[in-house]
Amino acid sequence: REMPPLAARDFFGNLARISVMRGSERFKGARAPSTFDVFSPNAAYQPQENRILIPVGLEFSPLLKVVMAHELIHAIDPIGSNFDSTGRQAAWQTPEEVDGWNRWAEPIAKRLEAKGYRKSRSISELSADVWALQWATLGMSLQESRDLIRAYARFACHRIPEDKQAQLKSIDPYPLGEDRVNNVLSMLPIFS
């Protein structure tokens, strides 16, 4: 498949274009890659190995702090909390902590369910985005926070062709474009 045209000085737009191109290739067979691609525009947390994988392209990104926080959140979310520090399956959160997380995420869950998303995985990803942006903007001026949130929105809000949207909703843990951005921003105190 042909590489999409890339733009100078548009790191996040380029990542989004590459992601869409690679995503459409990857999702043709509706199965995830078996190994982590260090040139992928996506990072990953692997609970069985208790490690975070960051692709080389994000090393100098202004969103690196957000990406790292997002992946760290997966270590303590309802999915990651089922694995201990060595990667063995062992739930360590109390029922009250799990219940608190679920109550906090309920508004997101209802909105996603109404739009046909796979609720549990999408909630995990959006929750990680919310907490990561909150952490990353701590100590920033209002202008710095706005700039970071704009960068996040540009990164997360790439356009998906309509004919691919239904397929992606069934296999991709991230809500599409504006659904992802609007759900995350609605949960940030700065927008409440």
N, C-alpha and C positions, 0 to 999 in steps of 0.2 A: 504494500500500500504506500502511496505517495505521502511524504511528510508535508504537513500543512505549512503555509507561509508563516514565518516568525517575524516579529516586529522588534526592532532595536529599542532598548530601554523599556520593555514591557515583560519583565520576568514572569509575573503571575499570569498574564494573558497567554504567554507562550506555554507555561505549564498547563494551563487549561486547554489550549489547543492540542497539545501533545497528549494530554489525558483523554480527551474526546476521541482522538484518532486511535490511540492505543486501546482505549476502552471499547470502541466499536469492534476492533479486531479481537480483543480478548473475550467479549461477550457473545461473539458469533456462536460458539459452542456452549455457552452458558455454564462455564466452569472457571474457577479461579486458577491462577498460575500456581504451580507446585512449589516454586522457590521465590524468594524475594529478589526483585530486580533493583540493584542499587541506582539505576538510572531512572527508575519510576518517579513520577511526581508525587507519590504517596508514601508516607511513613507507615510503620506498623508496630504494634505491641504484640509480642508472642507470649501469652501467659504460661504455656507449658515450659518455656525456657526462661521466663521472667526477664525478658530483654526487650529493648526498644531498637528498632531498625530505622535509621534516618538515611534517606538517599543523598548522594553526594550533591545533587542540585540544590538542596536546601541549606547547605552548609553556611552560605553567606546571605541567606534570605532574611529580610526583616521579620518574616513570620516564623523563623526558627524557634523562638521562645514559645510561640503559640503551639506549634507542632509538637515540641517536646512536652509541653504541659498537657496537650490533648492525649498523647500516648501514655503519659504517666497516670492520667485519670482512668484510663482503661485498666490499670492495675488494681484500682479500688472500686470500680463500678460493679453492678450486680453480676456481670460476666467474669471479670478479672478477679473478683473477690472469692471465686470458687477455687482458686489456685494459691498455694502457699509460696514462700520466697524461693523455694527450689523448683517450682513448677509442678509439684504434685497436686492432684485434685484434692482439695481440702477447704471447705468453706470456713472463713474466719470472721465474717461480719455477724453481728448479732441480728436476730429477727427484727429488732427495733430499728437498727441501722438500715436494713434492707427496706423495711416498711417506710421509713423516712425518705429514702431515695425515691421510692415508687410514688409516694404522695407528691413530692417535689416535681417529678416528671409527668404527672397525670395530665396537666394541660397540653403538653406537647403530644402525649399519646393520643388524646382525643382528636387533635387536629390532624395528626398523621393518619390515623385510622380512617377518618372521614375522606381522606384523599387516596386511600388504597395502598399505603405503604406497609411493609413488614414491620410491625410496631416495635418489637423488642430490640432488634438490631439497630433500627433507625434512632430509637430513643437513646441507646448507648452512645452512638456517634454524635448526636446533637448535644447531649449532656456534656460530653467531653469538649465539644466546641464552646459551650457556654462557660464552663469552669475555666477552660484554657484562656479564653479572652478576658475573663475577670482577673485571673492571675497576671496575665501579661500586661494589663493596663494599670496594675497597681503602681503607684508612684509616678505615673505619667501625667503630664499636663493634659488639659482637655483637648488641645490641638493634636498632641501626640497620640492620644487615645483615638480620636477621630480618624487620624491618618492610618493607624493600625487596623481599625475596624473597616475602613474603606478598602484597604489591601486585602483583608479577609474576604469581604463581600465580592471583590473582583475575582479573587481566586475561586470562591465557592459557587459563583453564579454564572458559570458558563452555559451556553445554550446547547440543548440536546434536541435533535430532530424529533418531531412528533412521533414518527414511526418507531423510534427507539425507546420512547419514554415508558411505555407499558412494560417492555422487557426489562429495562433497568430498574423499574420499581419493584420487580419481583426478585431480582438478584443482587442489586447494589444496596449496601447498607445506608448510603447517604440519600436523603431526600434530594430531589432535583432543584437546581438553581435557586429561584426565589423562595421555594418552600424551605430549603435549608437555611438561607440567610434570614428570612423573616421570622422563622421559629426561634432561631438562636437569639436574634436581636431583641425579640419580645421578652426574653427571659433575663436580659442583662439589666441590672439596676439603673444604669445610665440612661436607658430608654423607658424605664417604668414610669 
